[in-house]
């Protein structure tokens, strides 16, 4: 729903890149200025020196990609996160001010707004539990009040694209939430520039991953009627371009600005054009005569890495056309030099980025930042009086800790879990079916981890490099679960590998779950401990990786009549707690 501008800025020049980088006295947004450093994505950036910008949602998909562009433009960037540790290890983390702030806490948000010129609201809670619509309204109210108290000059919000004529009450929860947030920010004392974007295409984005996995896996796609609805995609690089220039406007702006690539097309066409850009065979998409929002959300959740909890509101939002009705954004910020990125070019760029190496941030970051903080793994004394189940394994090895640690850090994803793949796959399918993430999420980087990373249905809660990895389960399990993998030097040389699975059940259901999976743990965890050390030996000697033993052989090796069940030189020190 469009609102009139109460202030209109002079367009920031996109051709400013031709002026000297070190010209003294230049102001952000003037035609005589340009970014002091090269854009990581090759964008035309404004001059940002002299302005402090606050980025909320810094751990999310858009925020994590925008920050290095703002740094390159010369802005003083303040990145806020509920857990600042989640921002450690980013390539830009030592060049920004990192601040702790829970956006639901007014005092923390007010402190984060201090001395800020432009505040970017890049938070969206679609992946969280409970009523994310209500939660987002409360957060927006806190942010708006804090910006008023701190005297922020400009608010910038990335919202969603939806039909102007449709009442907000009739929008999907996803779109209604974004519109209500925009309306609350419109009421703030600081002018709010609200960008309305539809399907964002970029390596690791939710929309791109949905399109990619559906097209890759389904040559023939019967689907809901919303496949015929028109959408207008936009490349993530163009979204970042608009957001960066919004931070450098010479005067504050109150406006709604719809952004897209200028070409509206049925969603089904996005699927077929992706296949063409990716070099796949022709895809056949068959829209059926019923919307089936819930069924299609479940379908997306099962076929793609996107959890059902995120896929359901996403599918529901696709029931409506998402196309721009104007291009008045050009009155505020001109189009990028060379024009906006076409859909197929955006797909090719996304595929290139995914093939050329690990992604710094993906859609899972939004899901992670949206949920309430999970309780960390308690220390042993804190377990007193609580029901805690543990499966602990310990093995000694002649390998050094430096030989074992790379295997620990690379578990999961394409590398697998070094034991009974069939059991892991079955558990992943079951988890997907009941709304969990399953195994399809994989890893951001095949070899290296950092706090907050996805590892299949786990999340990196803590990593002590070279020593211990703590993973927190996000699967549906009737309780809270962790997996710890650790290695330490052994007296006299070599190493000791320790592995702990920890489960804190929620009531009778959780206890029944643990009891039911105990026979599988007796197979999975000893195999995992032995095979991780075997992989460390293989990497050290340069041998060929052996095939992980199947379920039948792993079970047979544990029959009581077998004299040497594991055929290992070291005894498995299993303990049950």
C-alpha positions as CSV (number, residue, x, y, z in Angstrom):
1,X,0.0,0.0,0.0
2,X,1.6,3.2,-1.1
3,X,1.9,6.3,1.0
4,X,2.8,9.8,-0.3
5,X,6.2,11.2,0.1
6,X,6.4,14.0,2.6
7,X,10.0,14.8,1.6
8,X,11.6,14.1,-1.7
9,X,15.4,13.9,-2.0
10,X,17.5,15.0,-4.9
11,X,18.6,11.8,-6.6
12,X,21.9,10.5,-5.4
13,X,24.2,10.2,-8.4
14,X,25.0,6.7,-9.5
15,X,27.7,8.0,-11.7
16,X,29.7,9.4,-8.8
17,X,32.3,6.7,-9.2
18,X,34.1,8.9,-11.6
19,X,35.1,11.4,-9.0
20,X,38.3,11.3,-6.9
21,X,38.1,8.9,-4.0
22,X,40.0,11.1,-1.6
23,X,38.4,14.4,-2.3
24,X,38.3,16.3,1.0
25,X,35.0,17.7,2.3
26,X,32.6,15.6,0.3
27,X,29.3,14.9,1.8
28,X,27.4,11.6,1.6
29,X,25.0,11.6,-1.4
30,X,26.6,14.5,-3.3
31,X,27.4,14.1,-6.9
32,X,31.1,14.9,-6.2
33,X,31.6,11.9,-4.0
34,X,32.3,8.2,-4.4
35,X,33.0,5.2,-2.2
36,X,36.6,5.1,-0.9
37,X,37.0,1.3,-1.4
38,X,36.0,-1.1,-4.1
39,X,32.7,-2.9,-3.7
40,X,33.0,-6.6,-3.0
41,X,30.2,-7.2,-5.6
42,X,31.3,-4.6,-8.0
43,X,28.4,-2.3,-7.2
44,X,28.4,1.5,-7.8
45,X,28.5,2.7,-4.2
46,X,27.9,6.2,-2.7
47,X,30.3,8.1,-0.5
48,X,29.6,7.1,3.1
49,X,32.3,8.8,5.1
50,X,31.0,10.9,7.9
51,X,27.9,8.9,8.6
52,X,27.2,6.2,11.1
53,X,24.8,3.5,10.0
54,X,23.1,1.0,12.2
55,X,22.4,-2.4,10.7
56,X,19.8,-4.6,12.5
57,X,19.6,-8.1,11.3
58,X,23.3,-8.1,10.9
59,X,23.5,-11.9,11.1
60,X,20.7,-12.3,8.5
61,X,21.0,-12.9,4.7
62,X,20.6,-9.3,3.5
63,X,22.3,-7.7,6.5
64,X,25.3,-10.0,6.3
65,X,25.8,-9.1,2.6
66,X,25.1,-5.4,3.0
67,X,27.6,-4.7,5.7
68,X,30.8,-5.3,3.6
69,X,29.3,-3.0,0.9
70,X,28.6,-0.2,3.5
71,X,32.2,-0.7,4.8
72,X,33.5,-0.3,1.3
73,X,31.4,2.9,0.9
74,X,33.1,4.4,3.9
75,X,30.2,4.4,6.4
76,X,30.9,3.9,10.0
77,X,28.9,0.7,10.5
78,X,27.4,-0.4,13.8
79,X,26.2,-4.0,13.5
80,X,23.9,-5.2,16.3
81,X,23.2,-8.8,17.2
82,X,21.5,-10.6,20.1
83,X,24.6,-12.8,20.3
84,X,27.6,-10.7,19.1
85,X,29.7,-13.9,19.0
86,X,27.7,-14.9,15.9
87,X,29.4,-12.1,14.0
88,X,32.9,-13.2,14.9
89,X,35.0,-14.6,12.1
90,X,33.3,-12.6,9.3
91,X,35.7,-11.1,6.8
92,X,34.5,-7.6,7.9
93,X,34.0,-8.1,11.6
94,X,37.2,-6.2,12.6
95,X,36.1,-3.2,10.5
96,X,32.7,-2.5,12.1
97,X,31.5,-1.7,15.6
98,X,29.7,-4.8,16.9
99,X,27.1,-4.2,19.6
100,X,24.9,-6.5,21.6
101,X,21.2,-5.7,21.4
102,X,18.0,-7.7,21.7
103,X,15.5,-5.8,19.6
104,X,12.8,-6.6,22.0
105,X,14.6,-4.8,24.8
106,X,14.0,-1.0,24.6
107,X,17.1,0.1,26.6
108,X,19.4,-2.0,24.5
109,X,17.9,-0.7,21.2
110,X,18.1,2.9,22.4
111,X,21.8,2.5,23.3
112,X,22.4,1.0,19.8
113,X,20.7,4.0,18.2
114,X,23.0,6.6,19.9
115,X,24.7,8.9,17.3
116,X,23.3,7.0,14.4
117,X,22.3,8.8,11.2
118,X,20.6,6.0,9.3
119,X,19.1,2.9,10.9
120,X,18.4,-0.1,8.6
121,X,15.6,-2.4,9.7
122,X,16.4,-5.8,8.1
123,X,14.7,-8.1,10.5
124,X,12.0,-10.7,9.6
125,X,10.8,-13.4,11.9
126,X,9.1,-15.8,9.4
127,X,11.2,-18.7,10.6
128,X,10.5,-18.2,14.3
129,X,8.2,-20.2,16.5
130,X,4.8,-18.9,17.7
131,X,3.1,-15.8,16.4
132,X,5.7,-14.1,14.3
133,X,3.3,-11.4,13.2
134,X,2.7,-10.2,16.7
135,X,6.4,-10.5,17.6
136,X,7.4,-8.3,14.6
137,X,4.9,-5.6,15.6
138,X,6.4,-5.4,19.1
139,X,9.9,-5.2,17.7
140,X,9.0,-2.5,15.2
141,X,7.4,-0.5,18.0
142,X,10.6,-0.8,20.1
143,X,12.8,0.3,17.1
144,X,10.5,3.2,16.2
145,X,10.4,4.5,19.8
146,X,14.2,4.1,20.2
147,X,14.9,6.0,16.9
148,X,12.6,8.8,18.2
149,X,14.5,9.0,21.5
150,X,17.9,8.9,19.8
151,X,17.1,11.5,17.1
152,X,17.9,9.2,14.2
153,X,17.7,11.1,10.8
154,X,16.6,8.3,8.5
155,X,14.9,4.9,8.8
156,X,15.2,2.3,6.0
157,X,13.1,-0.8,5.9
158,X,13.1,-3.7,3.4
159,X,9.5,-4.9,3.2
160,X,7.6,-7.1,0.8
161,X,5.8,-6.5,-2.5
162,X,2.1,-7.1,-2.5
163,X,-1.1,-5.7,-4.3
164,X,-1.8,-2.1,-3.3
165,X,-5.5,-2.5,-3.5
166,X,-5.8,-5.5,-1.2
167,X,-6.8,-4.8,2.5
168,X,-4.0,-5.7,4.9
169,X,-6.4,-8.0,6.8
170,X,-6.6,-10.2,3.7
171,X,-2.9,-10.6,3.1
172,X,-1.0,-13.7,4.1
173,X,0.6,-13.6,7.5
174,X,4.0,-13.1,5.8
175,X,2.9,-10.1,3.8
176,X,0.6,-8.7,6.5
177,X,3.5,-8.7,9.0
178,X,5.8,-6.8,6.7
179,X,3.1,-4.2,5.9
180,X,2.2,-3.7,9.6
181,X,5.9,-3.1,10.4
182,X,6.1,-0.6,7.6
183,X,3.1,1.3,8.9
184,X,4.6,1.4,12.4
185,X,7.9,2.8,11.1
186,X,6.0,5.3,9.0
187,X,4.7,6.7,12.3
188,X,8.1,7.3,13.7
189,X,9.5,10.8,14.0
190,X,12.4,10.0,11.6
191,X,11.3,9.7,8.0
192,X,11.1,6.1,6.8
193,X,12.1,4.9,3.4
194,X,10.4,1.6,2.8
195,X,11.5,-0.6,-0.1
196,X,9.0,-3.2,-1.2
197,X,10.6,-6.1,-2.9
198,X,9.3,-9.4,-4.2
199,X,11.3,-12.5,-5.0
200,X,15.0,-11.8,-4.2
201,X,17.4,-13.9,-6.3
202,X,20.9,-14.5,-5.0
203,X,23.2,-17.3,-4.0
204,X,21.8,-18.8,-0.8
205,X,18.5,-16.8,-0.7
206,X,15.3,-18.5,0.3
207,X,13.6,-17.8,-3.0
208,X,16.6,-18.9,-5.1
209,X,17.0,-22.1,-3.1
210,X,13.4,-22.9,-3.5
211,X,13.5,-22.4,-7.2
212,X,16.8,-24.2,-7.6
213,X,15.8,-27.3,-5.8
214,X,12.4,-27.6,-7.3
215,X,13.9,-27.2,-10.8
216,X,16.9,-29.5,-10.2
217,X,14.9,-32.3,-8.8
218,X,11.6,-32.3,-10.7
219,X,11.6,-32.4,-14.5
220,X,7.8,-32.4,-14.4
221,X,6.2,-30.3,-11.8
222,X,2.5,-30.4,-11.1
223,X,1.7,-27.7,-8.6
224,X,-0.8,-25.3,-7.1
225,X,-2.6,-22.6,-9.0
226,X,-0.4,-19.9,-7.6
227,X,2.3,-21.0,-10.1
228,X,0.3,-18.9,-12.6
229,X,0.5,-15.8,-10.4
230,X,2.8,-13.0,-11.6
231,X,5.9,-12.1,-9.7
232,X,8.7,-9.6,-10.3
233,X,12.1,-10.8,-9.1
234,X,15.0,-8.7,-8.2
235,X,18.7,-9.6,-7.9
236,X,20.2,-9.4,-4.4
237,X,22.9,-7.1,-5.9
238,X,20.3,-4.6,-6.9
239,X,18.7,-4.8,-3.4
240,X,22.0,-4.0,-1.9
241,X,22.6,-1.2,-4.3
242,X,19.3,0.5,-3.2
243,X,20.0,0.0,0.5
244,X,23.5,1.3,0.3
245,X,22.4,4.5,-1.5
246,X,19.5,4.9,0.9
247,X,22.1,5.5,3.6
248,X,23.7,8.3,1.7
249,X,20.7,10.5,0.7
250,X,21.4,14.2,1.1
251,X,18.1,14.8,2.8
252,X,15.8,12.4,4.7
253,X,13.0,10.8,2.7
254,X,9.6,9.5,3.7
255,X,8.4,7.2,0.9
256,X,7.3,3.8,-0.3
257,X,9.6,2.6,-3.1
258,X,8.7,-0.6,-5.1
259,X,11.7,-2.3,-6.5
260,X,12.0,-5.1,-9.1
261,X,13.7,-6.0,-12.3
262,X,10.9,-4.5,-14.4
263,X,9.7,-7.8,-15.9
264,X,6.6,-9.4,-14.4
265,X,6.2,-13.1,-15.2
266,X,4.4,-16.2,-13.8
267,X,6.2,-18.0,-11.1
268,X,6.2,-21.1,-13.3
269,X,8.3,-19.2,-15.8
270,X,10.9,-18.6,-13.1
271,X,11.2,-22.3,-12.7
272,X,11.6,-23.0,-16.4
273,X,14.0,-20.1,-17.0
274,X,16.1,-21.2,-14.1
275,X,16.5,-24.6,-15.8
276,X,17.5,-22.9,-19.0
277,X,20.1,-20.7,-17.2
278,X,21.4,-23.7,-15.3
279,X,21.8,-25.8,-18.5
280,X,19.2,-28.4,-17.4
281,X,16.7,-30.1,-19.8
282,X,13.4,-28.4,-20.4
283,X,11.2,-28.4,-17.3
284,X,7.4,-28.9,-17.6
285,X,5.3,-27.0,-15.0
286,X,1.6,-27.9,-14.7
287,X,-0.4,-25.5,-12.5
288,X,-3.4,-27.3,-11.1
289,X,-6.8,-25.6,-10.5
290,X,-6.5,-25.2,-6.7
291,X,-4.3,-23.1,-4.5
292,X,-3.4,-25.7,-1.9
293,X,-1.2,-23.3,0.1
294,X,-0.7,-25.6,3.0
295,X,-0.1,-28.6,0.9
296,X,2.3,-26.8,-1.4
297,X,4.2,-25.4,1.6
298,X,4.6,-28.9,2.9
299,X,5.7,-30.0,-0.6
300,X,8.3,-27.3,-0.8
301,X,9.5,-28.2,2.7
302,X,10.0,-31.9,1.7
303,X,11.7,-31.3,-1.7
304,X,13.9,-28.3,-0.8
305,X,16.2,-27.6,2.2
306,X,13.7,-25.0,3.4
307,X,12.0,-26.2,6.6
308,X,8.2,-26.7,6.5
309,X,7.8,-23.9,9.1
310,X,9.4,-21.4,6.7
311,X,7.9,-23.0,3.5
312,X,4.3,-22.7,4.7
313,X,4.2,-18.9,5.1
314,X,6.3,-18.5,2.0
315,X,3.9,-20.5,-0.1
316,X,1.0,-18.7,1.4
317,X,2.5,-15.3,0.3
318,X,2.7,-16.6,-3.3
319,X,-1.1,-16.7,-3.6
320,X,-1.0,-13.0,-4.7
321,X,0.7,-11.3,-7.5
322,X,3.9,-9.5,-6.5
323,X,4.7,-6.9,-9.1
324,X,5.6,-3.3,-9.1
325,X,3.0,-0.7,-10.1
326,X,5.5,2.1,-10.5
327,X,9.1,2.9,-10.7
328,X,9.1,6.1,-8.6
329,X,12.2,4.7,-6.7
330,X,14.2,6.3,-9.6
331,X,13.1,9.7,-8.3
332,X,15.0,9.0,-5.1
333,X,17.8,6.7,-6.3
334,X,18.6,6.2,-9.9
335,X,18.9,2.8,-11.5
336,X,22.3,1.1,-11.2
337,X,24.8,1.9,-14.0
338,X,24.0,-0.5,-16.8
339,X,20.5,-1.0,-15.6
340,X,18.8,-3.5,-13.3
341,X,19.9,-7.2,-13.4
342,X,17.7,-9.5,-15.4
343,X,16.3,-12.6,-13.8
344,X,18.4,-15.0,-15.8
345,X,21.6,-13.0,-15.2
346,X,20.8,-13.0,-11.5
347,X,20.4,-16.8,-11.6
348,X,23.7,-17.2,-13.5
349,X,25.5,-15.0,-10.9
350,X,24.0,-17.0,-8.1
351,X,25.0,-20.3,-9.6
352,X,28.5,-19.0,-10.2
353,X,28.9,-17.9,-6.6
354,X,27.6,-21.2,-5.2
355,X,30.0,-23.1,-7.5
356,X,33.1,-20.9,-6.8
357,X,33.3,-21.5,-3.1
358,X,31.6,-21.4,0.3
359,X,29.0,-18.7,0.8
360,X,29.5,-16.2,3.6
361,X,25.8,-16.1,4.5
362,X,22.7,-17.9,3.3
363,X,19.0,-17.9,4.0
364,X,19.5,-20.1,7.1
365,X,20.9,-17.0,8.8
366,X,17.5,-15.4,8.7
367,X,15.9,-18.4,10.2
368,X,18.5,-18.5,13.0
369,X,18.2,-14.8,13.8
370,X,14.4,-15.1,13.9
371,X,14.0,-17.7,16.6
372,X,14.2,-17.0,20.3
373,X,17.7,-17.8,21.7
374,X,17.9,-21.4,22.6
375,X,19.4,-22.3,26.0
376,X,23.0,-23.3,25.6
377,X,24.4,-26.6,26.6
378,X,24.5,-26.5,30.4
379,X,27.6,-27.4,32.3
380,X,27.4,-30.7,34.3
381,X,26.8,-29.0,37.7
382,X,23.7,-27.3,36.2
383,X,22.2,-30.7,35.4
384,X,21.7,-31.5,39.1
385,X,18.1,-32.6,39.7
386,X,17.3,-32.8,36.0
387,X,16.8,-35.8,33.7
388,X,19.7,-36.0,31.4
389,X,20.6,-38.9,29.0
390,X,24.1,-39.2,27.7
391,X,25.9,-41.5,25.3
392,X,29.7,-41.1,25.7
393,X,32.5,-42.6,23.6
394,X,36.2,-42.3,24.0
395,X,39.0,-43.6,21.8
396,X,42.7,-43.3,21.9
397,X,44.8,-42.9,18.7
398,X,48.4,-42.4,17.6
399,X,47.2,-39.5,15.5
400,X,47.9,-36.0,16.7
401,X,45.0,-33.7,17.6
402,X,46.0,-31.7,14.5
403,X,45.3,-34.8,12.4
404,X,41.9,-35.4,14.0
405,X,40.5,-31.9,14.2
406,X,39.9,-31.3,10.5
407,X,37.7,-34.4,10.4
408,X,35.7,-33.2,13.3
409,X,35.2,-29.7,11.8
410,X,34.1,-31.2,8.4
411,X,31.4,-33.6,9.7
412,X,28.0,-33.5,8.0
413,X,26.8,-32.2,4.7
414,X,28.4,-33.9,1.7
415,X,31.1,-35.4,4.0
416,X,28.4,-37.3,6.0
417,X,28.5,-38.6,9.6
418,X,30.9,-41.5,9.2
419,X,28.3,-44.1,10.2
420,X,25.3,-46.0,8.8
421,X,24.2,-43.5,6.2
422,X,20.8,-45.2,5.9
423,X,19.9,-44.6,9.5
424,X,20.8,-40.9,9.2
425,X,18.8,-40.6,6.0
426,X,15.7,-42.3,7.5
427,X,15.9,-40.0,10.5
428,X,16.2,-37.0,8.2
429,X,13.1,-37.9,6.2
430,X,11.1,-38.4,9.4
431,X,12.3,-35.1,10.7
432,X,11.2,-33.3,7.5
433,X,7.8,-35.0,7.6
434,X,7.1,-33.6,11.1
435,X,8.2,-30.1,10.2
436,X,11.9,-30.2,11.1
437,X,14.9,-29.3,8.9
438,X,16.0,-32.8,8.0
439,X,19.4,-33.4,6.4
440,X,18.9,-31.4,3.3
441,X,20.3,-28.1,4.6
442,X,23.9,-29.4,4.4
443,X,26.7,-26.9,5.3
444,X,27.8,-23.4,4.3
445,X,31.4,-24.5,3.9
446,X,32.5,-28.2,3.5
447,X,35.6,-27.9,5.6
448,X,35.3,-24.9,8.0
449,X,32.7,-23.9,10.6
450,X,31.9,-20.9,12.7
451,X,29.4,-20.2,15.4
452,X,25.8,-20.3,14.2
453,X,26.6,-22.4,11.1
454,X,24.1,-25.0,9.9
455,X,25.3,-28.6,9.8
456,X,22.3,-30.6,8.5
457,X,19.8,-30.6,11.4
458,X,22.4,-29.3,13.8
459,X,23.6,-25.8,14.6
460,X,27.1,-24.8,15.7
461,X,26.6,-23.6,19.3
462,X,30.2,-23.3,20.2
463,X,33.5,-24.1,18.5
464,X,36.9,-24.2,20.2
465,X,39.2,-24.5,17.2
466,X,41.5,-27.4,17.4
467,X,39.7,-28.9,20.5
468,X,35.9,-29.1,20.7
469,X,32.8,-28.7,18.5
470,X,29.4,-28.4,20.2
471,X,26.4,-28.9,18.0
472,X,22.8,-28.1,19.1
473,X,20.0,-30.2,17.5
474,X,17.2,-28.4,15.6
475,X,15.4,-31.6,14.7
476,X,12.1,-32.6,16.3
477,X,13.1,-34.8,19.2
478,X,10.8,-34.3,22.2
479,X,13.6,-32.4,24.1
480,X,16.9,-30.6,23.7
481,X,19.9,-32.4,22.3
482,X,23.5,-31.7,21.7
483,X,26.4,-33.5,20.1
484,X,30.0,-32.8,21.3
485,X,33.1,-33.9,19.4
486,X,36.4,-33.2,21.0
487,X,40.1,-34.2,20.7
488,X,43.0,-33.5,23.1
489,X,46.6,-34.6,23.3
490,X,47.4,-37.9,24.9
491,X,50.1,-38.1,27.5
492,X,53.1,-39.6,25.8
493,X,51.9,-38.7,22.3
494,X,48.9,-39.2,20.1
495,X,45.4,-38.1,21.0
496,X,42.2,-38.9,22.8
497,X,39.0,-38.5,20.9
498,X,35.8,-37.9,23.0
499,X,32.2,-37.9,21.7
500,X,29.1,-37.1,23.7
501,X,25.5,-37.1,22.8
502,X,23.4,-35.3,25.4
503,X,19.6,-35.3,25.6
504,X,17.3,-33.4,28.0
505,X,13.8,-34.8,27.5
506,X,10.6,-32.8,27.7
507,X,8.3,-35.0,29.6
508,X,7.2,-38.5,28.9
509,X,7.4,-38.1,25.1
510,X,11.0,-37.1,25.3
511,X,11.9,-40.1,27.5
512,X,10.0,-42.5,25.2
513,X,12.0,-41.0,22.2
514,X,15.4,-41.6,23.9
515,X,14.4,-45.2,24.8
516,X,13.3,-45.9,21.3
517,X,16.5,-44.8,19.7
518,X,18.9,-46.5,22.1
519,X,19.4,-49.5,19.9
520,X,20.3,-47.3,17.0
521,X,22.8,-45.3,19.1
522,X,24.5,-48.6,19.9
523,X,25.2,-48.9,16.2
524,X,25.6,-45.3,15.1
525,X,27.9,-43.7,17.7
526,X,30.6,-46.5,18.0
527,X,30.8,-46.5,14.2
528,X,31.1,-42.7,14.1
529,X,33.9,-42.6,16.7
530,X,35.9,-45.3,14.9
531,X,35.4,-43.9,11.4
532,X,36.3,-40.3,12.3
533,X,39.7,-41.6,13.5
534,X,40.0,-43.8,10.4
535,X,39.3,-40.8,8.2
536,X,42.0,-38.8,10.1
537,X,44.5,-41.6,9.4
538,X,43.4,-41.7,5.7
539,X,43.9,-37.9,5.3
540,X,47.3,-38.1,7.0
541,X,48.6,-40.9,4.7
542,X,46.8,-39.8,1.6
543,X,44.9,-43.0,1.2
544,X,41.6,-43.5,-0.5
545,X,38.5,-42.9,1.6
546,X,36.9,-46.2,2.5
547,X,33.2,-46.7,2.1
548,X,31.2,-46.3,5.3
549,X,29.8,-49.6,6.4
550,X,26.1,-50.3,5.9
551,X,23.5,-50.9,8.5
552,X,23.4,-54.7,8.2
553,X,27.2,-55.1,8.6
554,X,27.3,-52.6,11.5
555,X,24.6,-54.5,13.3
556,X,26.2,-57.9,12.6
557,X,29.5,-56.7,14.1
558,X,27.7,-56.2,17.4
559,X,26.3,-59.7,17.8
560,X,27.5,-61.2,21.1
561,X,29.1,-64.2,19.3
562,X,31.6,-62.0,17.4
563,X,35.0,-62.2,19.1
564,X,36.1,-58.8,17.8
565,X,32.9,-56.9,17.1
566,X,34.4,-53.6,15.8
567,X,37.6,-55.1,14.4
568,X,39.4,-52.1,15.9
569,X,42.6,-52.1,17.9
570,X,41.2,-49.8,20.6
571,X,38.3,-50.7,22.8
572,X,35.2,-48.4,22.7
573,X,34.8,-46.9,26.1
574,X,31.0,-46.5,26.0
575,X,29.2,-45.2,29.0
576,X,25.6,-44.6,29.5
577,X,24.3,-41.9,31.8
